[in-house]
Amino acid sequence: MTLRTGLRRARRAGSRWLDRHPNLRKTKAIPMTQLLDEYRPVCDEFARQVGVLPDVHPEDFIFRFLIENPVFTDKKDAIGYYFNDGAKSARRLKTLLAEVCEFGDRPIELLEFASGFGCVTRHLKGALPNVATTSCDIHPDAIRFIRDTLGATALQSASVPEDLDPGRQFDAVFALSFFSHMPKRSYARWMQKLASLAKTGGFLLFTAHGHVSRDKHLTQCQLDDEEFFFHPSSEQKDLDTAEYGTTISSARYVLRLAFGMPNLRLRYFHEGFWWEHQDLYVFQVVR
C-alpha cells in the first residue's frame, strides 16, 4: 500500500466500512495532540525498531489519516505502517543513488523535495550516512519541525516553480509522489525547475501515477488524448486543489515532456516500481 494513493484506497474502503456503521460517522474526532500523547509509547517502540526519532507533528497529514482511518482497527498497526513504510522508502532511495546513479558510497548532496513532515526524512540520515540531505516542503510548520525536532536541514518551498530558489545545486533531487498531484499547467515547469537544481551530471529522480496506478487504484479515471488525468482533490486539505490534486501521467506523457527538455537524459525507468504501482523516473542532467 502507498502512502498517498494507498491512502485514497484506504479512504474508499473506510467509507464503505462507515456506511455499514453509520453511527460512527457522528463520533467526534479526538484531537491529534491527545492521540499523540496517548500513543507515544507505541511511536517510541516502532521508531526504536527502525532507529529513528519517534516525534510526530500534529499536522502530519499522512500520520493523521492513517491513525484516524477505520481500515486500521488497531491504531498500533497504523503507526507501525507509518514508520516502516518510511524506512522502506529510504532504503529504496539508497539503492537507486548507489546503483542507478552510480554514486556508490561517496559523499553527495541530496534535495528531498516535497518532504512533508518527515515521514521519509527521519530515515535518511541512517539510511544514507554519506549523503548531506536538504529537505524542502511548502508547509512552514513542516520546515520548522524537520529543522528543530528531527534535526535535519530544510528549506521553504514555493507554490510557483519559478519562485523556488535554494541558492545552490545538488548532486541529486528526489521527489516522491509529488508529480502524482500536479496539474498539467505546472507539471513540465516543475520538472524543469527541479532539473535546474541538479548539478551538471547530477540526477533528478521522481515517481508518478501511471498506467499501473490507474489499473490498480484509480480505475474510474479516464486519461485525455495526451494520456493525462487531473482531478482537484487531495488528502492535503490545506492546499489549493486546483494546484495540488490527483494526477495520472502515463510514461508516454512524461517522456514526451522530458524529450522536449534538452538538459534531460533518461537513465532509468521502472513502471509500477514504488509501492508496486507508481512509476519511477531517473533522469541525468546535462548542460
DAKA-V491038 format. One record per pair of residues at least 24 apart in sequence whose C-alpha atoms are under 7 Angstrom apart, sorted by sequence separation. I is the first residue (numbers start at 1). J is the second residue. D is the distance in whole Angstrom. If there is no record, write none. Layout:
# DAKA-V491038
i->I j->J d->D
i->I j->J d->D
This chain:
# DAKA-V491038
i->106 j->130 d->7
i->107 j->131 d->5
i->108 j->132 d->6
i->109 j->133 d->6
i->110 j->134 d->6
i->111 j->135 d->6
i->112 j->136 d->6
i->113 j->137 d->6
i->263 j->287 d->6
i->33 j->58 d->6
i->105 j->130 d->7
i->117 j->142 d->5
i->173 j->198 d->6
i->228 j->253 d->7
i->32 j->58 d->6
i->116 j->142 d->6
i->172 j->198 d->6
i->227 j->253 d->6
i->170 j->197 d->6
i->171 j->198 d->6
i->226 j->253 d->6
i->117 j->145 d->7
i->118 j->146 d->6
i->122 j->150 d->6
i->161 j->189 d->6
i->169 j->197 d->5
i->170 j->198 d->5
i->171 j->199 d->6
i->179 j->207 d->7
i->180 j->208 d->5
i->117 j->146 d->7
i->161 j->190 d->6
i->169 j->198 d->5
i->170 j->199 d->6
i->179 j->208 d->5
i->180 j->209 d->5
i->90 j->120 d->6
i->169 j->199 d->5
i->172 j->202 d->6
i->173 j->203 d->6
i->174 j->204 d->6
i->175 j->205 d->6
i->176 j->206 d->6
i->177 j->207 d->5
i->89 j->120 d->7
i->162 j->193 d->7
i->171 j->202 d->5
i->172 j->203 d->5
i->173 j->204 d->5
i->174 j->205 d->5
i->175 j->206 d->5
i->176 j->207 d->5
i->177 j->208 d->6
i->161 j->193 d->6
i->171 j->203 d->6
i->172 j->204 d->6
i->173 j->205 d->6
i->174 j->206 d->6
i->175 j->207 d->7
i->86 j->119 d->5
i->87 j->120 d->7
i->90 j->123 d->6
i->94 j->127 d->7
i->42 j->76 d->7
i->46 j->80 d->6
i->86 j->120 d->4
i->90 j->124 d->6
i->94 j->128 d->6
i->43 j->79 d->7
i->47 j->83 d->7
i->87 j->123 d->6
i->91 j->127 d->6
i->46 j->83 d->7
i->50 j->87 d->7
i->86 j->123 d->7
i->90 j->127 d->6
i->209 j->247 d->7
i->210 j->248 d->6
i->209 j->248 d->5
i->210 j->249 d->5
i->211 j->250 d->6
i->209 j->249 d->6
i->210 j->250 d->5
i->208 j->249 d->7
i->210 j->251 d->7
i->183 j->230 d->6
i->14 j->69 d->6
i->14 j->70 d->6
i->14 j->71 d->5
i->60 j->117 d->6
i->13 j->71 d->7
i->111 j->170 d->6
i->57 j->117 d->7
i->110 j->170 d->6
i->183 j->243 d->6
i->212 j->272 d->6
i->10 j->71 d->6
i->109 j->170 d->5
i->110 j->171 d->6
i->111 j->172 d->6
i->112 j->173 d->6
i->113 j->174 d->6
i->114 j->175 d->6
i->182 j->243 d->6
i->183 j->244 d->7
i->109 j->171 d->5
i->110 j->172 d->5
i->111 j->173 d->5
i->112 j->174 d->5
i->113 j->175 d->5
i->182 j->244 d->6
i->108 j->171 d->6
i->109 j->172 d->7
i->110 j->173 d->6
i->111 j->174 d->6
i->112 j->175 d->6
i->181 j->244 d->5
i->182 j->245 d->6
i->114 j->178 d->6
i->181 j->245 d->5
i->183 j->247 d->7
i->213 j->277 d->5
i->181 j->246 d->5
i->182 j->247 d->6
i->212 j->277 d->5
i->213 j->278 d->6
i->180 j->246 d->6
i->181 j->247 d->5
i->180 j->247 d->5
i->180 j->248 d->6
i->210 j->278 d->6
i->53 j->122 d->7
i->188 j->257 d->7
i->209 j->278 d->5
i->210 j->279 d->6
i->52 j->122 d->6
i->208 j->278 d->5
i->209 j->279 d->6
i->52 j->123 d->6
i->207 j->278 d->6
i->208 j->279 d->5
i->207 j->279 d->5
i->208 j->280 d->7
i->207 j->280 d->5
i->206 j->280 d->6
i->207 j->281 d->6
i->206 j->281 d->5
i->205 j->281 d->6
i->206 j->282 d->7
i->205 j->282 d->4
i->204 j->282 d->6
i->205 j->283 d->6
i->203 j->282 d->7
i->204 j->283 d->5
i->203 j->283 d->6
i->204 j->284 d->6
i->203 j->284 d->4
i->202 j->284 d->6
i->203 j->285 d->6
i->201 j->284 d->6
i->202 j->285 d->5
i->201 j->285 d->5
i->200 j->285 d->6
i->201 j->286 d->6
i->200 j->286 d->5
i->198 j->285 d->7
i->200 j->287 d->6
i->195 j->285 d->7
i->53 j->150 d->7
i->61 j->236 d->7
i->9 j->217 d->6
i->2 j->275 d->5
i->1 j->275 d->6
